[in-house]
Amino acid sequence: MKKEIFFERANRLKKLPVYLFAQVDEAKRKLKRKGVEIIDLGVGDPDIPTPYPVINRLIKAVQNPQNHRYPSYEGLLSFREQICKWYLRRFGVSLDPEKEVIALIGSKEGIAHISLGLLNPGDLVLIPEPGYPVYQAGAIFAGADIYHLPLLEDNNFLPSLKKIDSQIASRAKLMWINYPNNPTAAVADINFFKEVVEFAKKFNIIVCHDLAYSELSYDGYQAPSLLAVEDAREVGVEFHSLSKTFSMTGWRIGFAVGNSELIAALKAVKTNVDSGVFQAIQEAGEEALKQAENLIPEIRRIYRNRRDFFVKGLKEMGWQIRLPKATFYLWIKTPAEYTSLEFAQILLDKCGIVVTPGVGFGPSGEGYVRIALTVKEDKLKKALDRLKKLNLRNKNVKALGKC
Ligand SMILES: *Cc1c(COP(=O)(O)O)cnc(C)c1O
């Protein structure tokens, strides 16, 4: 008789939050099968191709046999030097390429791994919500305890540090921040970062800043670096990604910079679980950073036009919405009578439009949906046309026609 074997998943996986979007995913599949043309404004994955000079550099680099071997754990020195040059030009921050910089297989990798290098079971982590889910996943995998910092509209989606109980602050070992912010599209100025550094020094807290959207900003706005604050390097690291800035999500390349001991802890984890970024991709990353000032304006222009076009269209329909200064997201209030999941479901069922329910990013995301402007303008126009046919102020959704 065949013996049955049961496998049980590790407890750390059971502690991850439940996946909220199963229902929306299923509805999406159904509509696709029916042949409905779905407009997907759900995922934050650029549709713009990677700039040609970057691709060209990869083509050359991939032909060099030296690049076919294991890369170094911390990344090519030439890549790290290029990162330092860009940081100085862009943020006025000088870094030591030997000790204060590490290459990452996409910033998500580093964001998840740094918790394993710094947190013990029972340590407390301050995590903003709504937020990028990986901060929390890393903390859970490390067995740490989580204290959520709600990001609310009446505080411009910044965490209210003064409201954090001093007992909580004293217990906290690490905190996450992310500006320009996913999903709220909020930005922070240098004064907020000063406040963060002061708070972190007072309570001896490590600050991890996720700066993935620093370059996707509009109307003259320039996102600052946490490390531009005096003493920030004593307490913090910053995570960067080439994914959004240069439309390179599939390439998997990012980096972390800042406090050398924190970078060393991240490197110690990585040395044991991965073997670095393919060197040809690092060379392509060098090219991207070297040409940042040439390449970024065009990418910005595309997202800005989409933002202006879509926001104008929504405003004409009476939606309340502000022009975000950065990111390619719109964080939109749902009509009062719907939860974010209900509203996302309506947009999908009635209009074939996919948006992300805000509650999926944390409880304070309830009452919002996130729209990613990662489709071309003709599709955005189609989305607006469909939305126009749906009178959202009509409470009786069932009575509404199909778009
Ligand atoms: C996309 C994203 C990242 C990660 O990007 P990688 O592709 O892993 O470099 C990190 N943080 C936020 C907030 C993001 O939206």
The ligand as an SDF file (V2000), in Angstrom:
LIG
                    3D

 15 15  0  0  0  0  0  0  0  0999 V2000
    8.8250   48.2400   -7.5680 C   0  0  0  0  0  0  0  0  0  0  0  0
    9.1900   48.5450   -6.1500 C   0  0  0  0  0  0  0  0  0  0  0  0
   10.3580   48.0450   -5.5750 C   0  0  0  0  0  0  0  0  0  0  0  0
   11.2270   46.9600   -6.1270 C   0  0  0  0  0  0  0  0  0  0  0  0
   11.6800   47.0010   -7.3320 O   0  0  0  0  0  0  0  0  0  0  0  0
   12.7670   45.9750   -7.8460 P   0  0  0  0  0  0  0  0  0  0  0  0
   12.2880   45.6450   -9.2050 O   0  0  0  0  0  0  0  0  0  0  0  0
   12.8350   44.7860   -6.9620 O   0  0  0  0  0  0  0  0  0  0  0  0
   14.0450   46.7450   -7.8230 O   0  0  0  0  0  0  0  0  0  0  0  0
   10.6740   48.4370   -4.2900 C   0  0  0  0  0  0  0  0  0  0  0  0
    9.8980   49.2620   -3.6090 N   0  0  0  0  0  0  0  0  0  0  0  0
    8.7690   49.7500   -4.1070 C   0  0  0  0  0  0  0  0  0  0  0  0
    7.9460   50.6490   -3.2820 C   0  0  0  0  0  0  0  0  0  0  0  0
    8.3610   49.3990   -5.3960 C   0  0  0  0  0  0  0  0  0  0  0  0
    7.2050   49.8530   -5.8520 O   0  0  0  0  0  0  0  0  0  0  0  0
  1  2  1  0
  2  3  1  0
  2 14  2  0
  3  4  1  0
  3 10  2  0
  4  5  1  0
  5  6  1  0
  6  7  2  0
  6  8  1  0
  6  9  1  0
 10 11  1  0
 11 12  2  0
 12 13  1  0
 12 14  1  0
 14 15  1  0
M  END
$$$$
